[in-house]
């Protein structure tokens, strides 16, 4: 399962909330998909357009496939860096790859916690596959 990021890579930090953890104080596995969403949403907002703008066009981008590889746990109050890149684009779908890391004290490089990808289809409100508008495709192509 290839989840390698490609340039340009969008980076954002977020802090682990207490509610993101399980009884063991570790981030619950499904919450990493929320962190992926944070990375993807902010990449889109800063470099393409907001999801709200896409919804105003009558389109949504549901997840049709996802993959997550867990390497090390995150804990309450950790400051995470979410790296996101667009790695594949078609008229009706796209693939984003992610890497989540935590900088550890005294270590030169951040610790890899999770990597993965999500695939999204462009559908209209009736659930039918629909091409993204040309202007959005053009902006997304600039990220490949």
C-alpha positions in Angstrom: 0.0 0.0 0.0 1.9 3.1 -1.2 1.4 6.0 1.1 4.4 8.0 0.1 4.1 11.8 0.1 5.2 13.9 -2.9 6.0 17.6 -3.1 4.4 20.0 -2.4 3.7 18.8 1.2 1.3 20.7 3.3 2.1 20.8 7.1 -0.1 21.7 10.0 0.1 21.0 13.7 -2.6 19.9 16.1 -2.6 19.0 19.8 -4.1 15.7 21.0 -7.3 16.3 23.0 -8.1 14.2 26.0 -11.3 13.0 24.2 -9.1 11.6 21.4 -7.6 9.0 23.7 -8.8 5.7 25.0 -8.7 4.3 28.6 -5.0 3.6 28.2 -4.3 7.3 27.4 -3.4 6.5 23.8 -5.0 8.1 20.8 -7.8 5.8 19.7 -7.1 4.4 16.2 -10.1 5.8 14.4 -9.1 9.3 15.4 -6.2 9.2 13.0 -8.7 9.4 10.2 -9.9 12.7 11.8 -6.3 13.9 11.8 -6.0 12.9 8.1 -9.2 15.0 7.5 -7.6 18.0 9.3 -4.6 17.8 7.0 -6.6 17.3 3.9 -9.1 20.1 4.7 -6.4 22.6 5.4 -4.4 21.7 2.3 -7.6 22.2 0.2 -8.5 25.5 2.0 -5.0 27.0 1.6 -4.1 25.8 -1.8 -7.3 25.0 -3.8 -10.6 26.0 -2.2 -12.6 25.2 0.9 -14.8 22.1 1.1 -17.7 24.6 1.7 -17.0 26.0 -1.8 -17.1 22.5 -3.3 -20.4 21.8 -1.5 -21.9 25.1 -2.8 -21.3 23.6 -6.3 -23.5 20.6 -5.3 -20.6 18.2 -4.9 -19.1 16.2 -2.1 -15.9 14.2 -1.8 -16.6 11.1 0.3 -13.9 8.7 1.3 -14.1 5.6 -0.9 -10.9 3.9 0.4 -8.5 4.4 3.2 -5.3 2.8 4.6 -3.6 3.5 7.9 -0.3 2.0 9.1 0.4 2.5 12.8 4.0 2.8 13.7 4.0 4.3 17.3 1.3 5.7 19.6 0.3 9.3 20.2 -0.8 10.4 23.7 -2.9 13.1 25.3 -1.4 16.6 24.8 1.1 15.6 22.2 1.8 18.2 19.5 1.4 16.3 16.2 2.5 17.4 12.8 0.2 16.3 10.0 1.9 16.2 6.5 -0.4 15.9 3.5 0.0 15.7 -0.2 -2.1 15.1 -3.2 -0.6 12.1 -5.0 -3.2 11.1 -7.6 -5.9 13.0 -9.5 -8.5 11.9 -12.0 -11.6 13.7 -13.2 -13.8 12.0 -10.6 -11.4 11.0 -7.9 -8.3 11.9 -6.0 -5.9 10.4 -3.5 -4.2 12.1 -0.6 -1.3 10.7 1.4 -0.5 11.5 5.0 2.3 11.3 7.6 1.8 12.1 11.2 4.8 12.7 13.4 5.8 14.0 16.9 9.0 15.8 17.7 10.6 14.2 20.7 12.9 16.0 23.0 16.6 15.6 22.2 15.9 13.8 18.9 17.0 15.4 15.6 14.1 14.0 13.6 10.5 13.7 14.4 9.1 10.2 15.3 6.8 8.7 12.7 3.5 7.7 14.3 1.2 7.0 11.4 1.2 7.0 7.6 -1.6 6.3 5.2 -3.9 7.5 2.4 -7.5 8.3 1.5 -9.2 8.1 -1.8 -12.1 10.4 -2.6 -14.8 10.3 -5.3 -16.5 13.4 -6.6 -20.2 12.9 -6.4 -23.3 15.1 -6.7 -26.0 15.3 -4.1 -27.8 12.3 -5.7 -24.7 10.2 -5.2 -23.7 10.1 -8.9 -20.1 10.3 -9.9 -19.5 13.8 -11.3 -16.4 15.4 -12.6 -14.9 18.2 -10.6 -15.1 21.7 -12.2 -12.2 22.6 -14.6 -10.9 25.4 -12.3 -10.6 23.1 -9.3 -9.0 20.3 -11.4 -6.5 22.9 -12.7 -5.6 24.0 -9.1 -5.3 20.3 -8.0 -3.1 19.5 -11.0 -0.7 22.1 -9.8 -0.2 20.0 -6.7 0.8 16.8 -8.5 
